[in-house]
Structure formats: structure tokens, C-alpha cells
Amino acid sequence: MLLASSMLILLFEFWRPIAGTVWATQGATAMALAALQALGWGLVLVSTCLIDHFELFGMKQVLAQLQGRLPAALVVRTPLFYKRVRHPIYLGFLIAFWSAPVMSAGHLLFTVATTGYILIDIWFEERDLITLFGDRYRQYRRQVGMLLPMPGRRLDANQAPAKEAPADDAITARAPRATPGLR
């Protein structure tokens, strides 16, 4: 997380505008795209609120390590949007980036690069989740779309992502024991 944040700061610091406008909308179209963009940012915010912020950003794990405690059981939560889409945070970013009323060449470059990054990150993240949660996560993948809802499919409120998963809309796993001094 620290490395990704540092890279983003460097991107902001050294970004130089690229001339040219790819599209510029006006009137109702511009308002609709601005509303869609706001919806995307709202989806990001709400989706992060639906899961544990401190765990998402690694703060709980760092605090547990500093206190010499074992990390708590890892949990993949499936509230609200997570019943229809496995990655609503990424979906929100994609909606926000692509629905710009004015798309400059620089913004397009950023959006294309970020879209590629998100798709690659999803591949790695899902590989790790399968390693961590096994068949429980594989079952969740079959039931719920990655970025778009699967037509006619939805993880019902009373339906756990797998047979042995808890009924409280979560998939849990015990975190591996941390080796002192290595993390």
C-alpha cells in the first residue's frame, strides 16, 4: 500500500498535461456524464464503507504486528453491491474515469493505463483470494460477476458464497502466522 501510494504521489507530482481533446460534451450529455461520474465516485466510497477500511488498507494487520498479536481471521465480506459484483470499488473507479464530460488526451492516457492496471490487479487479487479461501471463493466467482452483474444471477442475502461459509454474508479464513521481523 505504501509503494502504491508513493507511486501515485510521484504520478501527481510529475504529470504533465498532454494537449488535445478527445471529446467534449455539452448540455444534457455533459450533465448525464457528470452525474454518472459522481455515481462512480459514490460507488467507490460506499463500497469501501461496506467493508472494513482499516483491514482494506492494511492498518489492522500492521497494528496487530506492532502489538505482537496474531492477525484476526481474514474475511471477504459480501454485503450489498458485493452480492452482484465481486469488485464494486474497481467498477466505481472505471465508471468515474470513463464518464468524463471532457476527455483530454492526457485523461484518456491515464484512463486507459488505469483500466489496464485494474484488470491486471483483479487477476492477481483473485489468484490470491483463491489461494487463501479455495473452493469458497471459486463458488463466489461462479455466482457473482467480476465487474458487471451476471444477468439472472445474484448472491441472495440468505445464500452463503459456499456451503461451509458463515451465514453472516462473509467468507473467512485464518491468516497465516506472521514471522516476527519479516513484515
N, C-alpha and C positions, 0 to 999 in steps of 0.2 A: 504494500500500500504506500509506503514511504517512497519507494522508487517510482511508482506510477504518478504520485503527486508531484514529485520533483520534476519528472519529465513534462508534466502538464505546465508547471511553472515556467520551465525553460521554453516551452512552446509559446506561452503567452508573452514572455519577455522578448523572444527573438522573431516573432511573427512579423512578416512584412506584407502589406496589402498587395494583392495581385489585381491588376486593372482588368476591367471588363465586367459586364453584366450579362449573366446567362438568362435570367428572366426578371422582370419587374412587373408585378401585378398592381392593379388599381381597383378602387371601388369595392364592390361586394366580394370579388375574388380575393382581394388583399385582406379584407376583414375576415373572410372564411379561413384563409390560410393562417392569419394571426391567431384566430380562435383555436384552430387545430394545433398550432404550435404551443399555445398556452395549455391545451389539453394534454399534449405530450409531456410538458414540464410538470403538470399536475399529476400525471400518471407516475412519473419518476418519484415525486415527493410522497404521494400516498403509498406507493409500493414499498418504499423504504420504511415508511412508518408501520406497515403491516408486519414487517419482520424486525428483529432486534438490531437497531442501529449499532450498538456497541459491539455486538458479535460480528455484524457485517463488515465493520471497519477494523476488526482485529483488536479492539480495545479490551474486550473481556479476556481474550487469550493472553495478552500482554500483562494485564493486571494479575491474572492467576499465576503466571510465571514469576512475576516480581514478588508475589506473596508466597511462593513455594507451594502452591496448591496445584492439584491436577485440574486440567480444564474440565468444565462441565460437559455433559453429553451434548454432542452436536445435534442440531435439529434443523431439518428442512421444513419450513412452515408452508402450508398451502391454504392460506386464507384468501378470501375474495378473488382478486384477479388471478392468483396462482392456481385456482381451480380451472381456469380457462386457458392460461398461457404460462409456460414454465419460466419465462424471463420478461415479466412486465416492466422491469426497470430498463432493460435494454430496448424494449419496444417503445417506451416513452422517449428515450433519447433519440431513436430513429425518427419517430414522428416529429419531435421538436426540431431536429436538424433538417429534415427534408421538406418540411412545410413552411419554409421561409417565404414571405411575400416578395422579398427581393433577394435573389440568389446571385451573389457576385462570383467571379471565377475563384477567388480565394475561399469563399464559403463553400463552393462546390468541391474544391480540392479537400478541404477539411472534412466535409460531409462524406465524401467517397472513402477517404482514408479511415475515418471513424467507423463507418459501416463495415469496412473490411476488418478492422480491429475487433469490433464487436462480434462478428461472425467467427473469427479465429478464437476469440476468448470464450465464446459459448462452447466451441468444440473442446477446448482444454478443460473448462469448468465441468462440462457434463462427463467427460472422461474421469475426472477426479471424483465426481459425485457417484458415478457407477462403482468406482473402486471403493469408496467409503461406504455406500449404502447397498450396493449389489442389486439383487433382484427387486428390492423395494423401489429403487429409483428407476430401474428398467420398466417396471409396471407403470409408474407415474408417467414416464416418457410415452408409453403406448396410449395412455388415456388423455394426455394434455399436449396441445401443440406447443412448439418451441417459441415462436414469435407471433403466430396467428392462431386464433381458436380453430380447432378442428370442427368442421360442420357436424352437428348432431352429437358431438362428444363434449362431456363436461364431467369434472370430478365432483360428484354430488357431495353435499355437506355431510351426509352420513356415511359416505363411501371413503374408506381409507385408501391411500395410494397402493397398499398391498395388504394381503391377508393378515400379516403379523404386525402391521403398523398400528400405533395407538389411535384411538378414536377421536383424539383432540386435534385433528387436522395437521398432524405432524409426522414426520419420519425421523426417527432418532438413531444415533449411533454413538458409541463411546469413543471419545477422542483418544488417540494413542498416547501413551505415557511420554511426556516430554523429557528429553535428556537434558539435565542441568548444564547450562553454559553453551548449548548449541543453538538456542533460539533467542 
